[in-house]
Amino acid sequence: MRRWTLTLGLLSLIACHGSSPTTPGPGPGPGPGPADNPWGVSNGAGFPSPLTSQAFELAAQAGIGFVRFAMGQGRVEPQPGVQNYAIWDAVISRAVALGLRPLVQIGWPPPWNSTAPPGAGEDAIFYPPKSESAWRDFVARTVARYPDVLYWEFWNEPDLLGAWRGTPAQYAYWLGVTARAVRGANPRAKVVLGGLALGGQRLDPNFLEDILGDPQYPAGPNFDVMNFHVYRPERMGPGMDYVRSTLARFGAGDKPIWVTETGYPSDPTEQWDPRYRGPEGQAQWLRDHLPYLRSLGAAKVFWFKLHDADNDSGIRTYGLLDSDGRPKPAYDAYRDLIRSIQ
């Protein structure tokens, strides 16, 4: 995650919405689209951006049902008692007005509510919260503010070294705190497990088993949707088998499984498969692998990401849109895929 500034495009979005930093949140709008739409898109670092409003509109036009993005406590409450929801009021209202269902990731406390050691600097947001009451109040207030948001994800890739700078047991504990706050604020809302990477430099290769089997705070009752990320095709089948069998072993086999990040770049310098080259290769990768994940049993599949960002080193060109907001062949492929299956 990166620090952010309000750009002209975002200020315009807020102005159109008419929200101030401290006014009550938007009431229920016309309502998002059908919850059974299986197709989503995730947003990357730097969200929201000047392209957000336009990109959301294009996502809705393609038939995409869900948009996933992160809302850190530090961006809402940079100081104790100082709250600013204006940017999120605008973003969520825009999504819902277009018929998109937000999946909002919550986490990343500010330094004043982080257990980070002195000198952690910007990395303080990756540590577990310090004050249970401050975290619980943030979650409950935020969930109550957005009644149209029915899916809340706690953290992102907490099994990765550096992404969650606590232990699996601490994640299980804070997942429980978060789940109680979400459900208390909106009984209709669902808790989504932070998307597991299941690869890379991992905090613990047995993270899922550890949180499900935690002797004090077993995770199973505290989330409604299982969630993992997969990019390499050879890991898709084994990843789904592992998740499904592990859930079943701990009595949680009835939970739906979402893949909230999968994707492939359009720039040949970032591409890893010689069979899929350039922008057309990205589009073909999407056609081949999104239906495959659904066939494996993924209840929902989210493409990463909505639009390119020149400052995302190594993942600049995974977007459906380019960095100017223009549709790439992958956008057309996603739109056509959705239409062909409806």
C-alpha atoms as one frame of an Amber mdcrd trajectory, in Angstrom:
protein
   0.000   0.000   0.000   1.153   3.520  -0.723   0.453   6.918   0.697  -2.106
   8.902  -1.250  -3.137  12.395  -2.175  -6.421  13.808  -3.406  -6.155  14.452
  -7.118  -8.302  16.671  -9.281 -10.347  13.726 -10.509 -11.116  12.591  -6.971
 -11.985  16.067  -5.828 -14.435  16.299  -8.709 -15.999  12.995  -7.699 -16.398
  14.191  -4.122 -17.841  17.501  -5.278 -20.413  15.727  -7.426 -21.345  13.489
  -4.522 -21.707  16.451  -2.200 -20.243  14.846   0.918 -18.072  16.585   3.467
 -15.519  14.761   5.622 -17.783  14.594   8.669 -21.335  14.401   7.318 -23.258
  11.152   7.747 -22.636   8.535   5.106 -24.893   7.929   2.153 -28.138   6.137
   2.850 -29.227   3.139   0.810 -29.133   4.050  -2.867 -30.811   2.383  -5.812
 -28.926  -0.734  -4.834 -26.069  -2.741  -6.279 -26.487  -5.452  -8.863 -27.317
  -9.120  -8.317 -25.289 -10.857  -5.619 -25.045 -13.987  -7.766 -22.951 -12.271
 -10.447 -19.729 -14.336 -10.297 -17.411 -11.803 -11.941 -15.378  -9.136 -10.187
 -12.349  -6.901 -10.495  -9.741  -5.913  -7.907  -8.025  -2.552  -7.685  -4.326
  -2.082  -7.074  -2.106   0.357  -5.227  -2.966   4.009  -5.551  -6.723   3.458
  -5.316  -8.749   5.575  -5.680  -7.229   7.430  -8.605  -8.320  10.049 -11.147
  -9.510   7.131 -13.305 -11.750   5.544 -10.675 -15.090   7.025 -11.707 -14.550
   6.336 -15.416 -13.119   2.881 -14.721 -16.102   1.928 -12.548 -18.441   2.978
 -15.354 -16.589   0.800 -17.852 -16.607  -2.116 -15.403 -20.372  -1.828 -15.052
 -20.809  -1.621 -18.823 -18.852  -4.862 -19.186 -21.242  -6.651 -16.823 -18.736
  -6.986 -13.978 -20.593  -7.422 -10.707 -18.074  -6.742  -7.935 -15.307  -4.197
  -7.311 -12.724  -4.885  -4.622 -10.648  -2.192  -2.956  -8.902  -1.434   0.321
  -9.928   1.045   3.016  -7.255   1.339   5.679  -8.059   2.679   9.116  -5.128
   5.045   8.724  -6.740   6.711   5.722  -9.980   7.267   7.613  -8.570   8.063
  11.082  -5.050   9.464  10.727  -5.304  10.793  14.295  -7.461   9.703  17.239
 -10.882  11.271  16.924 -10.163  12.646  13.431 -12.324  10.929  10.808 -12.639
  11.669   7.116 -14.920   9.488   5.004 -15.468  11.940   2.142 -13.431  10.054
  -0.414 -15.040   6.719   0.498 -18.547   8.188   0.464 -17.902   9.288  -3.112
 -16.316   6.023  -4.263 -18.926   3.739  -2.717 -21.850   5.861  -3.860 -20.454
   5.830  -7.393 -20.042   2.058  -7.391 -23.511   1.374  -6.021 -25.151   3.863
  -8.397 -23.605   1.929 -11.290 -24.908  -1.391  -9.981 -21.523  -2.607  -8.738
 -21.195  -4.455  -5.432 -18.189  -3.322  -3.371 -15.997  -5.839  -1.599 -14.169
  -3.590   0.858 -10.935  -4.675   2.491 -10.390  -3.261   5.955  -7.168  -3.270
   7.940  -3.922  -1.284   8.120  -4.154   0.757  11.318  -2.446   4.137  11.612
   0.693   4.477  13.739  -1.319   5.600  16.770  -3.249   2.301  16.746  -0.487
  -0.029  15.560   1.587  -2.502  17.546   4.580  -1.680  15.342   7.881  -1.135
  17.151   9.480   2.315  17.189  11.063   3.187  13.886   8.689   1.105  11.764
   7.726   4.208   9.790   5.311   3.593   6.929   5.406  -0.151   7.628   3.454
   0.417  10.860   0.232  -0.206   8.930   1.149  -3.882   8.441   1.145  -4.670
  12.166  -1.928  -5.781  14.140  -3.979  -3.068  15.836  -3.069  -1.947  19.330
  -6.420  -0.922  20.811  -9.281  -3.385  20.470 -11.860  -0.719  21.260 -10.439
   1.724  18.689 -10.368  -0.967  16.017 -13.825  -2.284  16.894 -15.278   1.227
  16.829 -13.709   1.931  13.427 -15.112  -1.264  11.922 -18.593  -0.889  13.401
 -18.867   2.775  12.438 -17.651   2.105   8.901 -19.933  -0.869   8.283 -22.946
   1.026   9.642 -22.109   3.995   7.425 -22.339   1.923   4.232 -25.441  -0.301
   4.399 -25.112  -1.160   0.702 -21.714  -2.775   1.299 -22.445  -6.349   2.285
 -18.977  -7.872   1.930 -16.053  -6.920   4.176 -12.625  -8.527   3.865 -10.188
  -8.454   6.778  -6.686  -7.645   5.536  -4.953  -8.823   2.371  -2.650 -11.833
   1.978  -2.050 -12.208   5.732  -0.092 -15.402   5.072   2.660 -13.415   3.312
   5.769 -12.409   5.194   5.563  -8.658   5.650   1.893  -8.268   4.743   0.721
  -9.312   8.231   3.422  -8.629  10.787   1.836 -10.661  13.487   1.287 -14.372
  14.066  -1.462 -16.650  12.734  -2.892 -16.707  16.261  -3.068 -12.912  16.286
  -4.822 -12.927  12.921  -7.367 -15.415  14.264  -7.974 -13.179  17.271  -8.411
  -9.969  15.259 -10.568 -11.742  12.693 -12.951 -12.567  15.536 -12.971  -8.978
  16.774 -13.636  -7.765  13.246 -16.381 -10.299  12.548 -18.301  -9.376  15.688
 -18.080  -5.689  14.821 -19.190  -6.240  11.207 -22.125  -8.459  12.114 -23.192
  -6.249  14.980 -23.289  -3.184  12.733 -25.063  -4.914   9.834 -26.490  -8.420
  10.364 -26.812  -8.800   6.571 -23.102  -8.254   5.991 -20.677 -11.083   5.254
 -17.082 -11.409   6.432 -14.562 -12.463   3.797 -11.264 -13.990   4.886  -8.261
 -11.931   3.842  -7.209 -13.353   0.474  -4.432 -15.884   1.044  -1.457 -15.865
  -1.313  -0.713 -19.586  -0.836   2.757 -18.944  -2.230   5.646 -16.514  -2.268
   7.570 -15.621   0.888   5.091 -16.893   3.393   4.730 -16.057   7.050   3.631
 -19.633   7.685   2.941 -22.335   5.054   0.288 -23.750   7.408  -1.419 -20.407
   7.991  -4.897 -21.626   7.009  -4.659 -24.728   9.207  -3.311 -22.664  12.079
  -6.132 -20.122  12.097  -8.865 -22.725  11.567  -7.443 -24.869  14.344  -6.539
 -22.074  16.745  -7.340 -23.415  20.234  -8.658 -20.093  21.552 -10.062 -18.300
  18.514 -10.839 -20.831  15.762 -11.411 -18.871  12.583 -14.219 -20.937  11.092
 -17.160 -19.213  12.819 -15.669 -15.776  12.131 -15.790 -15.672   8.333 -18.457
 -16.447   5.769 -16.420 -16.594   2.559 -13.104 -18.345   1.912 -10.744 -16.342
  -0.262  -7.431 -16.983  -1.978  -5.294 -15.607  -4.817  -3.728 -17.506  -7.689
  -1.930 -16.343 -10.820  -0.045 -19.349 -12.163  -2.319 -21.793 -14.003  -0.431
 -24.820 -12.692  -1.353 -23.765  -9.143  -5.061 -23.251  -9.759  -6.221 -26.849
  -9.412  -3.909 -27.748  -6.500  -4.782 -24.481  -4.749  -8.496 -25.150  -4.967
  -8.031 -28.757  -3.808  -5.938 -27.645  -0.842  -8.407 -24.976   0.240 -11.421
 -27.242  -0.139  -9.878 -30.161   1.746  -8.539 -27.953   4.533 -11.892 -26.288
   5.079 -13.585 -29.695   5.193 -11.045 -31.026   7.685 -11.937 -28.235  10.109
 -15.699 -28.438   9.615 -15.935 -25.399   7.338 -16.472 -27.163   4.034 -19.766
 -25.397   3.341 -18.174 -21.978   2.862 -18.128 -20.542  -0.678 -14.661 -20.075
  -2.148 -13.773 -16.851  -3.935 -10.635 -16.102  -5.939 -10.299 -12.350  -5.511
  -7.049 -11.971  -7.426  -5.959 -13.595 -10.650  -4.551 -12.002 -13.762  -1.871
 -11.636 -16.377  -0.026  -8.579 -17.756  -0.139  -7.120 -21.260   3.480  -5.905
 -21.471   5.809  -8.611 -22.838   8.491  -7.574 -20.332   6.133  -8.611 -17.514
   4.645 -11.696 -19.173   5.908 -15.133 -18.156   4.157 -17.502 -20.584   5.431
 -17.527 -24.201   2.040 -18.770 -25.367   0.441 -15.476 -24.311   2.269 -12.460
 -25.712   1.317  -8.800 -25.796  -2.135  -7.288 -25.205  -3.876  -9.975 -27.268
  -2.076 -12.607 -25.223  -3.414 -11.050 -22.030  -6.924 -11.200 -23.478  -6.533
 -14.856 -24.431  -5.153 -15.707 -20.990  -8.308 -14.226 -19.486 -10.551 -16.225
 -21.848  -8.731 -19.440 -20.972  -8.368 -19.128 -17.217 -11.325 -17.282 -15.730
 -13.797 -19.950 -16.895 -11.307 -22.586 -15.725 -11.318 -21.210 -12.181 -15.106
 -21.238 -12.202 -15.058 -24.856 -13.381 -12.826 -25.742 -10.426 -15.488 -24.478
  -8.045 -14.706 -20.798  -7.476 -18.019 -19.121  -6.646 -16.589 -15.762  -7.736
 -13.496 -14.757  -9.676 -11.942 -11.273  -9.605  -9.497 -10.057 -12.236  -6.501
  -8.132 -10.932  -6.626  -5.306 -11.803  -9.047  -2.708 -13.162  -6.523  -0.362
 -14.762  -2.783  -0.067 -15.260  -0.653   2.114 -13.005   2.794   3.239 -14.092
   4.069   3.278 -10.498   3.257  -0.406  -9.794   6.655  -1.991 -10.378   6.351
  -5.504 -11.772   2.554  -5.371 -12.010   2.092  -2.236 -14.095   0.116  -3.751
 -16.948  -2.295  -6.227 -15.384  -5.187  -3.823 -15.965  -8.262  -4.277 -18.132
  -7.733  -0.601 -18.988  -4.468   1.156 -19.723  -3.049   3.925 -17.540  -5.112
   6.497 -19.456  -8.334   4.576 -18.855  -8.646   3.168 -22.376  -9.962  -0.397
 -22.723  -7.400  -3.009 -23.695  -8.236  -6.238 -25.542  -8.555  -7.927 -22.138
 -11.453  -5.611 -21.288 -13.272  -6.647 -24.460 -12.523 -10.291 -23.697 -13.972
 -10.001 -20.177 -17.083  -8.219 -21.446 -17.630 -10.829 -24.149 -17.027 -13.688
 -21.711 -19.619 -12.335 -19.292 -22.162 -11.825 -22.055 -21.606 -15.302 -23.452
 -22.298 -16.949 -20.102 -25.338 -14.910 -19.068
